[in-house]
């Protein structure tokens, strides 16, 4: 990253934060609110000869969306000893594009236009900045996003006990991260009619989105679980727990489309 100590008064009204790094760290700001895109549902439409209308097979899933940001790179910097500022433009553009292109896979994307949600997105590259009078560059940066807009309120783990209920405030079924603590016990968790059972030596994490169980990040525990990965339906969901665990927490991962 170039030294940004000489930036003065950079407008921070429009900020992209991707994989934990803010666009303003590179002097780049968003010039206007992005279009609030919405995904298409995955579906198959079949036309039947001689029959009015269509037969529609709809999945409970949605396609990726493209989130586009019109950005500009401000030259709000002090002049160098020769009174030339054009070099800063190239330095910052190159550094930011190098950062974006070095990332891989779906990563966390936020902006201050929808401060209550985050997305999972990847950057494919191919965007270009214009150079106008060496004072600022303009570009449209495009991120391919999963269809979900995950609520920040769904990131907080909630401790639950047998007989409790968890309320999903959205209309969409979420896939939680379940954390179980127990000492050499078999623990069963039932949510929304789906039960998963885990053999727990001290603790285990069950990721219902990725259908994966682990202890440490690299310690696979899929051999220690059985049953169905629970989901949390819209509204109230009863929770049943068997096996007397020490502690159970649920990170609900609420989202909207």
Phi, psi and omega per residue, in radians:
X1 nan 2.340 3.110
X2 -1.184 2.755 3.116
X3 -1.187 2.045 -3.105
X4 -1.816 0.361 -3.094
X5 -1.173 -0.345 -3.108
X6 -1.632 0.049 3.086
X7 -1.172 2.345 3.119
X8 -2.261 2.157 3.009
X9 1.147 0.542 3.123
X10 -1.139 2.284 3.117
X11 -1.148 2.128 -3.128
X12 -1.909 0.399 -3.109
X13 -1.215 -0.582 3.121
X14 -2.067 1.886 -3.028
X15 -2.219 2.282 2.982
X16 -1.750 2.320 3.008
X17 -2.110 2.025 -3.064
X18 -2.165 2.160 -3.100
X19 0.920 0.674 3.052
X20 1.465 0.001 -3.098
X21 -1.965 2.224 -3.117
X22 -1.459 2.477 3.108
X23 -1.076 -0.530 -3.133
X24 -1.188 -0.291 3.021
X25 -1.080 -0.375 3.117
X26 -1.934 0.263 3.141
X27 1.285 0.277 -3.068
X28 -1.824 2.244 -3.136
X29 -2.216 2.782 3.104
X30 -1.580 2.269 -3.006
X31 -1.473 -0.348 -3.111
X32 -2.758 2.800 3.135
X33 -1.093 2.353 3.115
X34 -1.255 2.823 3.039
X35 -1.165 2.381 3.130
X36 -1.497 1.505 -3.061
X37 -1.252 2.676 3.082
X38 -2.311 2.489 -3.052
X39 -1.397 2.746 2.994
X40 -1.528 2.479 3.055
X41 -1.246 2.468 3.037
X42 -1.294 2.165 -3.079
X43 -2.777 2.799 3.071
X44 -2.115 2.257 -3.137
X45 -1.960 2.180 -3.097
X46 -1.993 2.228 3.073
X47 -1.653 2.219 -3.141
X48 -1.900 2.091 -3.140
X49 -0.993 2.344 3.108
X50 1.417 0.029 -3.126
X51 -2.065 2.355 3.104
X52 -1.192 2.566 3.091
X53 1.263 -2.807 -3.092
X54 -2.333 2.836 2.961
X55 -1.741 2.178 -3.041
X56 -1.994 2.168 3.037
X57 -1.893 1.844 -3.056
X58 -1.790 2.310 3.037
X59 -1.546 2.741 3.011
X60 -1.539 0.971 -3.080
X61 -2.698 2.762 -3.070
X62 -2.288 2.770 -3.129
X63 -1.454 2.834 3.018
X64 -1.084 2.776 3.070
X65 -2.211 2.803 3.066
X66 -1.819 2.145 3.064
X67 -1.849 2.074 -3.055
X68 -1.905 2.393 3.102
X69 -2.138 2.147 2.961
X70 -1.442 2.025 -3.031
X71 -2.136 2.807 3.008
X72 -2.451 2.657 3.132
X73 -1.900 1.937 -3.066
X74 -1.424 2.423 3.050
X75 -1.629 0.793 3.111
X76 -1.345 1.193 -3.083
X77 -2.339 2.791 3.030
X78 -1.328 2.589 3.125
X79 -1.183 2.624 3.054
X80 -1.351 -3.115 -3.020
X81 -1.060 -0.423 3.131
X82 -1.653 0.058 -3.122
X83 1.316 0.312 -3.094
X84 -1.890 2.290 -3.131
X85 -2.002 -0.145 -2.995
X86 -1.090 -0.503 -3.132
X87 -1.116 -0.547 -3.132
X88 -1.101 -0.654 -3.118
X89 -1.035 -0.902 -3.137
X90 -1.069 -0.746 -3.108
X91 -1.059 -0.792 -3.085
X92 -1.281 -0.716 3.104
X93 -1.074 -0.832 -3.138
X94 -1.062 -0.738 -3.102
X95 -1.156 -0.726 -3.113
X96 -1.223 -0.734 3.115
X97 -1.167 -0.595 3.065
X98 -1.088 -0.739 3.102
X99 -1.093 -0.864 -3.103
X100 -1.046 -0.770 -3.074
X101 -1.305 -0.239 3.120
X102 -1.467 -0.211 -3.120
X103 -1.446 2.641 3.139
X104 -2.324 2.495 3.057
X105 1.315 -3.114 3.103
X106 -1.249 2.180 3.127
X107 -2.273 2.854 -3.053
X108 -1.202 2.290 3.121
X109 -2.241 2.211 3.051
X110 -2.334 2.821 2.983
X111 -2.606 2.948 -3.089
X112 -1.624 0.249 3.007
X113 -1.537 -0.511 3.025
X114 -2.250 1.330 -2.977
X115 -1.233 -0.191 -3.080
X116 -1.667 0.024 -3.088
X117 -2.335 2.860 2.929
X118 -2.359 2.795 3.123
X119 -2.104 2.838 2.956
X120 -1.905 2.121 -2.949
X121 -2.516 2.804 2.969
X122 -2.321 2.681 -3.124
X123 -1.849 2.173 -3.068
X124 -1.624 -0.217 -3.123
X125 1.447 -2.969 3.110
X126 1.568 -0.083 3.115
X127 -1.431 2.721 -3.130
X128 -2.404 2.550 3.100
X129 -1.684 2.469 2.988
X130 -1.557 2.730 3.138
X131 -2.106 1.901 -3.091
X132 -2.012 1.897 3.094
X133 0.994 0.447 3.107
X134 0.983 0.268 -3.090
X135 -1.737 -0.491 3.115
X136 -2.786 2.688 3.038
X137 -1.997 2.587 3.100
X138 -2.162 2.588 3.101
X139 -2.791 2.862 2.937
X140 -2.008 1.960 3.133
X141 -1.618 2.286 -3.062
X142 -2.075 2.196 3.100
X143 -1.986 2.313 3.030
X144 -1.514 2.110 -3.011
X145 -2.030 2.532 2.900
X146 -1.057 2.725 -3.027
X147 -1.203 -0.374 -3.073
X148 -1.314 2.485 2.862
X149 -1.906 1.818 -3.039
X150 -1.375 2.296 -3.139
X151 -1.352 2.379 3.088
X152 -1.095 -0.501 3.118
X153 -1.160 -0.346 3.130
X154 -1.488 0.031 3.134
X155 -1.555 -0.222 -3.082
X156 -1.508 2.080 3.106
X157 -1.135 2.464 3.140
X158 -2.026 2.202 3.098
X159 -1.350 2.329 -3.092
X160 -2.259 2.741 3.092
X161 -2.246 2.916 3.099
X162 -1.004 2.286 3.134
X163 1.616 -0.156 3.089
X164 -1.256 2.996 3.021
X165 -2.294 2.603 3.064
X166 -2.126 2.346 -3.019
X167 -1.877 2.085 3.082
X168 -1.519 2.015 -3.065
X169 -1.388 -0.056 -3.086
X170 -1.847 3.108 3.090
X171 -1.652 0.092 -3.031
X172 -2.048 2.424 -3.129
X173 -1.239 2.162 -3.102
X174 -1.770 2.815 -3.114
X175 -2.076 1.828 -2.951
X176 -1.419 2.922 2.914
X177 -1.853 2.067 -3.074
X178 -1.853 2.244 3.103
X179 -1.986 2.169 -3.102
X180 -2.125 2.292 3.032
X181 -2.031 2.284 3.126
X182 -2.868 2.842 -3.132
X183 -1.946 1.696 3.083
X184 0.921 0.994 3.140
X185 -2.347 2.778 3.012
X186 -1.726 2.105 -3.033
X187 -2.029 2.326 3.065
X188 -1.955 2.343 3.101
X189 -2.140 2.164 3.090
X190 -2.079 2.175 3.079
X191 -2.369 2.270 3.056
X192 0.984 0.629 3.069
X193 1.406 -0.016 3.116
X194 -1.900 2.310 -3.056
X195 -2.042 2.330 2.991
X196 -2.161 2.429 -3.103
X197 -2.059 2.398 -3.103
X198 -2.338 2.414 2.983
X199 -1.572 2.033 -2.979
X200 -2.043 2.093 3.085
X201 -1.459 -0.775 3.025
X202 -2.427 -0.853 3.006
X203 -2.746 2.816 3.107
X204 -2.635 2.560 3.051
X205 -1.963 2.297 3.130
X206 -2.064 1.942 -3.117
X207 -1.665 1.818 -3.072
X208 -1.322 -0.333 3.066
X209 -1.270 -0.850 -3.104
X210 -1.573 -0.044 -3.102
X211 0.902 1.008 -3.031
X212 -2.528 2.515 3.061
X213 -2.143 2.455 -3.106
X214 -2.705 2.818 3.051
X215 -1.809 -1.330 2.891
X216 -1.501 2.964 -3.067
X217 -0.989 -0.600 -3.087
X218 -1.835 0.189 -3.094
X219 -1.898 1.649 -3.084
X220 -1.197 2.349 -3.136
X221 -2.199 0.412 -3.115
X222 -1.104 -0.458 3.119
X223 -1.224 -0.254 -3.090
X224 -1.718 0.109 3.129
X225 -2.171 2.760 3.074
X226 -2.670 2.808 3.125
X227 1.802 -2.689 -3.090
X228 -1.904 2.493 3.073
X229 -1.302 2.114 -3.087
X230 -1.208 2.671 2.983
X231 -2.195 2.860 -3.112
X232 -2.036 1.911 -3.090
X233 -1.306 2.883 3.062
X234 -1.038 2.408 -3.134
X235 1.566 -2.709 -3.052
X236 -1.462 2.365 -3.139
X237 -2.224 2.094 3.114
X238 -1.264 2.521 3.141
X239 -2.077 2.210 3.056
X240 -2.065 2.305 -3.121
X241 -2.218 2.273 3.087
X242 -2.088 2.662 3.047
X243 1.716 0.097 3.079
X244 0.829 1.200 3.052
X245 -1.255 2.837 3.050
X246 -1.266 -0.681 -3.086
X247 -2.821 2.466 3.023
X248 -2.320 2.222 3.029
X249 -2.168 2.633 3.139
X250 -2.213 2.126 2.956
X251 -1.644 1.905 -2.878
X252 -1.331 -0.452 3.135
X253 1.040 0.803 3.090
X254 -1.009 2.549 3.040
X255 -2.610 2.799 3.005
X256 -2.225 2.886 3.131
X257 -1.791 nan nan
